[in-house]
Amino acid sequence: MSRNWSNLDKRPVQQLDFTRFEAVSILKKLNAAPRQLAELKGKAASIPNQAILINTLALQEATDSSEIENMIRTHDELFQEDPV
């Protein structure tokens, strides 16, 4: 999944207009978040080796970070470097 990071608002956080986050759609999602987190916690408990899930999140973050820095890395490359 490729993201266009050049459109980000790069102003300091103190200068951002927070009223744009008061949209009804955002508030509805925010209201549903605790229930969805509880569901995720329940499903995660059923995974025999939860470290597998956690490690894939770290690899996804590494891929996203390298994409932001214009250092395109594939998941295959990251898995090959992973010492696990």
N, C-alpha and C positions, 0 to 999 in steps of 0.2 A: 504494500500500500504506500503510494508516494504522496507526500504532503508538500504543499507550497508554503514554505516558511517565510517567504519574502513579504507576505501580506500582514504579518504580525504588527500590532501596535507596539512600538518600541519606546513609548513614553514611560517615564517613571510611574510606578504604581500610584503615587499620590496624585498624579494628574489625570488618571483614567476616569471615565464617566461610568460610575457603577450603576446608574439607573438602567443601562442597557441589559443588565442581568436580572432585572425585575420582570421579565416577560413571563406570562402565564405558563408557557411550555417549560421554561426552566424551573419555575417554582413547583410544578407538578412532578417533574423528575426528581427534584430535591426531596419532595415529600415521600416519594417511593424508595429512595435510596436505602434507608435503614432496613426495610423489609427485604430488599434485594441482597444487602450485605449479610443478613441473617440466613437467607437461602444459600448463599455462597459458602458461608461458614459451615452449614450443615452438609453440603455436598463435599466440601474439602475434607471434612472428618471421615468421609467414606473412602477417601483415596489412601491406599496402603502406604505409599511413600510420598508424603506431601512435599518433600524437597524437590521432586521432579517438577511440580507446578511452580514452586518458587524460583527454581533455576531458569525456567523458560521465561518468566517475567523479567529477570535480570538480562537475559539475552535479548529480549524484545526491546528493552530500554537501551541497551548498547547499540542495537541496530538503528533505533530512532535517533540516538545521539550522533552516531556517525553520519547519518543522513543529513542532520542539521548542519554538521560541520563539512558537508560536501565530501565525505570520505565514505563512499558507498561500499557497504559490506553486506554480504548475504548471510542468511542464517547458517548455511553450510559452513562458511568460513569461520563463523563464531563457534559453532559446535566443534570444529576441528581444533580450535585453540583452547576449548574448555577443558580444564584439568580433571573434571569429575569423571 
